[in-house]
Amino acid sequence: MQLQIGVKRWRIAGLLVACAIGSIGAGGSYAATAAANRSSAGRAEAAGGDTILLGQSAALSGPTAMLGKELGAGARLYFDYVNQQGGIYGRRIELKSLDDYNEPDTAAKNTRELIEQDRVLALFGYVDTEPSQAALPLATEAKVPFFAPFTGSQSLREPFNRYAFHVRAGYNEETAAIVRQIETTGLKRVAVVYNDDAYGKAGLAGLERALKTASGSGVQIVAREGVVRNTAEIGDAMQGSMKAKPDAVVMISAYRTAGAFVKEALRRGYNGQFYNVSFVGTQALAQQVGAQGSGVIISQVMPHPGNATLPVVREYLRLLKAAGKSNDYDYASIEGFIAAKAMVEGLRRAGREPSREKLVSALETMRNVDLGGYIINFTQDNHVGSKFVEMTIINSRGQVIR
């Protein structure tokens, strides 16, 4: 995989340096049903007739609904375009989305329904770590491809799973980029505010791992404050973090929690640096903090959705305009769009009579596939398709820029 390192200069209490790496370019009695599903493996699952059916479980309501909705909207934007061009060997792609409210038990229930009742060809675009962790064992037992979950948790990448495919870099890569950014600024004392769940703990572990690698830099974690996910009640975390007098605060949470923390910290007079990983929901956070968020830095695993210098972004913006949604570009949306492009390439390679096993084998042939400036690299022993990470910042107008 090609490795690119970009260096940018921003004005954040002086000039900072931003580094980018990568290539852009659950339980229940499931075994009996899974065995029955496997006995019919000779048929093309969910690809009979005129439709290729994909299944998604994601938060479509509740505090993180914007992430699920935008990811699905971006995917459908591309699937609809492909369908207008005749589909995949004459078959239309349909994405069935079920609301899991960002709850793992509901995600598991939805997954059983999608696999057992709907007979989906693949699961696509699950959102967040805990729902994905609840779904992946079910997909694995039924031998259903689990494609492009919207999470960077290492627990979904290791150990290697033949049925799990990732189009984004992991939290280890994002937190390593954040640590390199902090090192370039000379900041030393870091507070971490993280969801007290699988996502938050994965991000915290990534940050600790990156700091061990960067031993000798003097950067250290001086406070670790867990918060209930999706909460805006951040009083205890605020108290513990500010008491440690950090130079920077790294937040591993979604936009509601991160936005509340930034605004309250600023109200208290904090003048240090804020960092977030991509799962925060970039546009949602920017809308929440507005101009107050000037200087907040967010690591990204997708190209900027307004960066029309890249062919894939130009295509994305063109299709948004054709749909009458020119101003609806968003990081979660373009992630869904790019994931859909990767899935379509896999479906084409799977042939006219796709099955779940054929799709897995086809995806594993996608070595250094250029989706329009974003490179996907899958092999038989590597299903993490990208290592791309870059840093963005919210400016004084509440806009997200590279």
VEXRO-594594 format. One record per residue (C-alpha): residue in three letters; x, y, z. Coordinates in steps of 0.25 Angstrom, whole numbers, padded with zeros to 4 digits, always signed. Each point is the difference from the previous one (the first is absolute). Last residue first. Layout:
<papas>
ALAXYZ/...
</papas>
This chain:
<papas>
ARG-0032+0082+0023/ILE-0012+0008+0003/VAL-0013-0002+0009/GLN-0008+0012+0001/GLY-0005+0007+0012/ARG+0003+0014-0005/SER+0013+0001+0009/ASN+0005-0013-0005/ILE-0002-0015+0003/ILE+0012-0008-0003/THR+0004-0012-0008/MET+0011-0011+0002/GLU+0003-0011-0010/VAL-0001-0015+0001/PHE+0001-0011-0011/LYS+0003-0014+0004/SER-0010-0006-0009/GLY-0006-0014-0004/VAL+0001-0007+0013/HIS-0004-0014-0005/ASN+0014-0006+0000/ASP+0003-0015-0001/GLN-0007-0003-0013/THR+0003+0014-0006/PHE-0007+0013+0001/ASN+0006+0013-0004/ILE-0010+0012-0003/ILE+0006+0013-0005/TYR-0007+0014+0001/GLY+0004+0009-0012/GLY-0012-0005-0009/LEU-0003-0014+0005/ASP+0014-0005-0003/VAL+0001-0014+0003/ASN+0013-0004+0007/ARG-0003-0015+0001/MET-0015-0003-0001/THR+0001-0015-0002/GLU-0004-0003+0014/LEU-0014+0007-0003/ALA-0002-0011-0010/SER+0002-0011+0009/VAL-0009+0006+0011/LEU-0011+0002-0011/LYS+0001-0014-0005/GLU-0002-0005+0014/ARG-0012+0008+0002/SER-0006-0004-0014/PRO+0000+0008-0013/GLU-0006-0006-0013/ARG+0005+0010-0010/GLY+0014+0002+0005/ALA+0006+0003+0013/ARG+0010+0010-0006/ARG-0012+0009-0003/LEU-0005-0002+0014/GLY+0014+0004+0006/GLU+0001+0013-0009/VAL-0014+0003+0005/MET+0004-0002+0015/ALA+0012+0009-0002/LYS-0009+0011-0006/ALA-0010-0002+0011/ALA+0011+0002+0011/ILE+0005+0013-0008/PHE-0015+0005+0001/GLY-0002-0004+0014/GLU+0013+0007+0004/ILE-0004+0012-0008/SER-0013+0001+0009/ALA+0007-0001+0013/TYR+0010+0011-0004/ASP-0012+0009-0005/TYR-0005+0006-0013/ASP-0014+0005+0001/ASN+0002+0014-0007/SER-0002-0005-0014/LYS-0013-0009+0003/GLY-0008+0002-0012/ALA+0002-0015-0004/ALA+0009+0005-0012/LYS+0008+0008+0009/LEU+0002-0011+0010/LEU+0004-0009-0012/ARG+0010+0011-0005/LEU+0006+0002+0014/TYR+0003-0015+0002/GLU+0006-0001-0014/ARG+0009+0012+0003/VAL+0003-0007+0013/VAL+0004-0013-0007/PRO+0009+0008-0010/LEU+0008+0008+0011/THR+0002+0015-0002/ALA-0015+0002+0004/ASN+0004+0000+0015/GLY-0014+0003+0006/PRO-0002-0014+0006/HIS+0014+0001+0006/PRO+0007-0014-0003/MET-0004-0011+0010/VAL+0008-0005+0012/GLN-0001+0014+0008/SER+0007+0005+0012/ILE-0008+0012+0006/ILE+0007+0013+0006/VAL-0008+0010+0007/GLY+0006+0014-0003/SER-0013+0008-0001/GLY-0010-0008+0007/GLN-0007+0012+0006/ALA-0003+0004-0015/GLY-0010-0011+0000/VAL+0000-0010+0011/GLN-0012-0008-0004/GLN+0001+0002-0015/ALA+0015-0004+0000/LEU-0003-0012+0009/ALA-0011-0005-0010/GLN+0009+0002-0012/THR+0011-0008+0006/GLY-0008-0012+0006/VAL+0009-0004+0012/PHE+0004-0012-0007/SER+0012+0007-0007/VAL+0008+0001+0013/ASN+0000+0013+0008/TYR+0010+0010+0005/PHE-0001+0013+0008/GLN+0011+0009+0003/GLY+0002+0009+0013/ASN-0007+0013+0003/TYR-0009-0004+0012/GLY-0008+0012+0005/ARG-0011-0007+0007/ARG-0010+0003-0012/LEU+0011-0006-0009/ALA-0001-0013+0008/GLU-0015+0000-0001/LYS-0001+0002-0015/VAL+0011-0010-0003/PHE-0007-0010+0010/ALA-0014+0001-0006/GLY+0005-0001-0014/ALA+0008-0013+0003/THR-0012-0006+0007/ARG-0010+0003-0011/TYR+0010-0003-0011/ALA+0004-0014+0004/SER+0012-0004+0009/ILE+0015-0002+0000/MET+0004+0014+0004/VAL+0014+0004+0001/VAL+0003+0012+0009/ALA+0012+0008-0001/ASP+0010+0008+0009/PRO-0006-0007+0012/LYS-0002+0007+0014/ALA-0003-0013+0007/LYS-0012+0007+0008/MET-0006+0003-0014/SER-0001-0014-0004/GLY-0006-0005+0014/GLN-0010+0011+0000/MET-0004-0001-0014/ALA-0002-0015+0001/ASP-0009+0002+0012/GLY-0008+0011-0007/ILE-0002-0007-0013/GLU-0015-0002-0001/ALA-0002+0001-0015/THR-0001-0015-0001/ASN+0001-0008-0013/ARG+0009-0010+0007/VAL+0001+0000+0015/VAL+0014+0007+0003/GLY+0014-0004+0004/GLU+0010+0009+0004/ARG+0015-0003-0001/ALA+0009+0011+0005/VAL+0015+0003-0001/ILE+0003-0008-0013/GLN+0015+0003-0004/VAL+0008+0007-0011/GLY+0014+0000+0004/SER+0005-0004-0014/GLY+0009-0011+0006/SER-0010-0011-0003/ALA-0008+0002-0013/THR-0003-0014-0001/LYS-0005+0000+0014/LEU-0009+0012-0004/ALA-0006-0007-0012/ARG-0004-0012+0009/GLU-0006+0009+0010/LEU-0008+0007-0011/GLY-0005-0012-0006/ALA-0004-0006+0013/LEU-0008+0013+0003/GLY-0007-0001-0014/ALA-0003-0015+0003/LYS-0006+0004+0014/GLY-0008+0010-0006/TYR-0006-0009-0011/ALA-0002-0012+0009/ASP-0008+0009+0011/ASP+0004+0010+0010/ASN+0000+0011-0010/TYR+0013+0007+0001/VAL+0006+0013+0005/VAL+0015+0000-0001/ALA+0009+0011+0007/VAL+0013+0002-0006/ARG+0012+0008+0006/LYS+0012+0002-0009/LEU-0003+0010-0011/GLY+0012+0003-0009/THR-0008+0002-0013/THR+0007-0011-0008/GLU-0002-0010+0011/ILE-0015+0003+0000/GLN-0001-0003-0014/ARG+0007-0013+0001/VAL-0009-0004+0011/ILE-0012+0003-0009/ALA+0005-0008-0011/ALA+0003-0012+0009/THR-0015+0002+0005/GLU-0005-0001-0014/GLU+0009-0012-0004/ASN-0004-0008+0013/TYR-0015+0004-0002/GLY+0000-0008-0013/ALA+0001+0004-0014/ARG-0013+0000-0009/VAL-0005-0010-0010/HIS-0001-0012+0009/PHE-0004-0014-0004/ALA-0004-0011+0010/TYR-0004-0014-0005/ARG+0014-0006+0000/ASN+0003+0005+0014/PHE+0014+0003+0005/PRO+0001+0001+0015/GLU+0000+0012+0000/ARG-0007+0009-0009/LEU-0014+0001+0007/SER+0008+0001+0014/GLN+0009+0011-0006/SER-0012+0010+0000/GLY+0000+0009-0012/THR-0015+0001-0001/PHE-0010+0003-0011/PRO-0001-0015-0005/ALA+0004-0002-0014/PHE-0004-0014-0004/PHE-0005-0012+0008/PRO+0000-0011-0010/VAL-0010-0011+0005/LYS+0006-0014+0004/ALA-0012-0003+0009/GLU+0010-0001+0012/THR+0008+0012-0004/ALA-0012+0009-0002/LEU-0005-0004+0014/PRO+0013+0002+0006/LEU+0001+0014-0007/ALA-0013+0005+0005/ALA+0002+0003+0015/GLN+0014+0005-0003/SER-0006+0009-0011/PRO-0011+0006+0010/GLU+0011+0002+0010/THR+0010+0007-0009/ASP-0008+0010-0008/VAL-0008+0000-0012/TYR-0003-0012-0010/GLY+0003+0004-0014/PHE-0003-0013-0008/LEU-0005-0014+0003/ALA+0001-0009-0012/LEU-0009-0009-0009/VAL-0012+0002+0008/ARG-0009-0012+0003/ASP-0011+0010+0005/GLN-0005-0010+0011/GLU+0012-0007+0005/ILE+0011+0010-0003/LEU-0007+0014+0001/GLU-0009-0005+0012/ARG+0012-0006+0007/THR+0008+0013-0002/ASN-0012+0009+0005/LYS+0000-0008+0013/ALA+0015+0001+0002/ALA-0001+0015-0003/THR-0011+0001+0010/ASP+0009-0006+0011/PRO+0011+0009-0004/GLU-0007+0013+0002/ASN+0003+0012-0010/TYR-0015+0002-0002/ASP+0000-0013-0008/ASP-0008+0005-0012/LEU-0001-0009-0011/SER+0005+0003-0014/LYS-0002-0008-0013/LEU+0009+0004-0011/GLU-0005-0004-0014/ILE+0009-0002-0012/ARG-0007-0002-0013/ARG+0004-0012-0009/GLY+0003+0001-0015/TYR+0014-0005+0001/ILE+0002+0009+0012/GLY-0009+0012-0002/GLY-0005+0006-0013/GLN+0006+0013+0000/GLN-0011+0006+0009/ASN+0003-0011+0010/VAL+0014+0004+0001/TYR-0004+0014+0003/ASP-0010-0005+0010/PHE+0011-0008+0007/TYR+0009+0013+0000/LEU-0010+0009+0007/ARG-0005-0012+0008/ALA+0014-0001+0007/GLY+0001+0015+0003/ALA-0014+0000+0006/GLY+0003-0013+0008/LEU+0012+0007+0007/GLU-0008+0013+0002/LYS-0011-0007+0007/GLY+0008-0009+0009/LEU+0009+0012+0004/MET-0011+0010+0002/ALA-0007-0010+0009/THR+0010+0001+0011/PRO-0009+0006+0011/GLY-0012-0008-0004/SER-0006-0005-0013/LEU+0006-0007-0012/ALA+0011-0007+0008/ALA+0005-0011-0009/SER-0003-0014-0005/GLN+0002-0002-0015/GLY-0003-0011-0010/LEU+0003-0002-0014/LEU-0010-0006-0011/ILE+0004-0002-0014/THR-0013+0001-0008/ASP-0006-0004-0013/GLY-0002-0015+0002/GLY+0009-0007+0009/ALA+0011+0008+0007/ALA-0004-0002+0015/GLU+0008-0012+0001/ALA+0004-0006-0013/ARG-0003-0015+0003/GLY+0010-0010+0002/ALA+0002+0004+0014/SER-0014-0006+0004/SER+0006-0009+0011/ARG+0007+0012+0005/ASN-0013+0007+0004/ALA-0005-0012+0007/ALA+0013-0001+0008/ALA-0002+0015+0004/THR-0014-0003+0004/ALA+0005-0011+0009/ALA+0012+0008+0006/TYR-0008+0012+0004/SER-0006-0004+0013/GLY+0002+0013+0007/GLY+0013+0008+0002/ALA+0007+0011-0005/GLY+0074+0077-0096/ILE+0001+0005+0011/SER+0011-0009+0006/GLY+0004+0003+0014/ILE+0006+0011+0009/ALA-0004+0014+0003/CYS+0008+0009+0009/ALA-0005+0014+0005/VAL+0010+0011+0004/LEU-0004+0011+0009/LEU+0002+0015-0002/GLY-0004+0009+0012/ALA-0011-0002+0010/ILE-0006-0008-0011/ARG+0004+0005-0014/TRP+0002-0011-0009/ARG+0011-0006-0008/LYS+0000-0013-0008/VAL+0009-0012-0002/GLY-0004-0012-0008/ILE+0005-0014+0001/GLN-0003-0010-0011/LEU+0001-0015+0001/GLN-0004-0008-0012/MET-0005-0014+0004/
</papas>
